[in-house]
C-alpha cells in the first residue's frame, strides 16, 4: 500500500475502489469447488466464486490486484 501511495507522487487525480464485492467476482477453478461445499435443509451447495472465510482467497485476490 505504501508503495502505491508513493507512486501517486504529486498526482492531481487518482481513483479509489470498493473491493468488498471483489471476492465474490473471482471465479474458483472448477476442480476446487467441491472444497467449498456445504449442506442445508434445502440441499447441498458449492461456491462457484470465492467468498470471505476461505483461507487462501485473500492472498490470491492480492495477486490478482498486483
Secondary structure, 3 states (H helix, E strand, C coil): CHHHHHHHCCCCCCCCCCCHHHHHHCECCHHHHHHHCEEECCEEECCCECCCCCCCHHHHHHHHHC
